[in-house]
């Protein structure tokens, strides 16, 4: 039987690191994680304290702002998993430069926001699409994983246009709204190439205690500020339970749909 594999990018810290740790603990599949630098240190942090076979984890160099590194990582996966398929992918690069008014928009910061939050997932999709199941692929049930191949993009509630009642955060909101559109369009593509064997969704993890949200920790109610471990647990539950009826949509950490 062909053994599928899991992909998490990036995974050097925060939610990505905790997703890699959780998937190593709750599945028996190989996990490919990525980091821009310090691959050895990233692998050590992911494996720290875990009672798992370390050979299941591989950390590859990948920078979502450098397409050559994405292409090289994909080529490595093609060689390693030539007779297998990608069962679950978390594509979760993110950066935040909040602007309260139009006058605060900074060209370099806005460009970086779109490069990382939007073009990053777009390029990961470009280079890793071919690994997902096709219509002819036999996708067997695996405990603690979705019933089909699934490609998950990291979005945010503020990426919802209809839910935008506060304004501000122009570049970040726009970059995440674009992620939702990417997920929807990609899911339509997968319907045609894979039927119900593969699907795409976007996810909102809530406010997580990472470097991205650090300036908002004090203003966030304690019961709404989540640890990366909790966020990873909830996101894994969401992708496992959403089912094919939830394909192409955006889901929050509670498994509730976020309107576009």
Secondary structure, 3 states (H helix, E strand, C coil): CCCCEEEEECCCCHHHHHHHHHHHHHCCCEEEEEECCCHHHHHHHHHCCCCCCHHHEEEEECCCCCHHHHHHHHHHHHHHCCCCCEEEEEECCCCCCCCCCHHHCCHHHHHHHHHHHHHHHHHHHHHHHHHECCCCCCCCCCCCCCCCEEEEEECCHHHCCCCCCCCCCHHHHHHHHHHHHHHHHHHHHHHHHHCCCEEEEEEECCEECCHHHHHHCCCCCHHHEECHHHHHHHHHHHHHHCCHHHCCCEEECCCCEECC
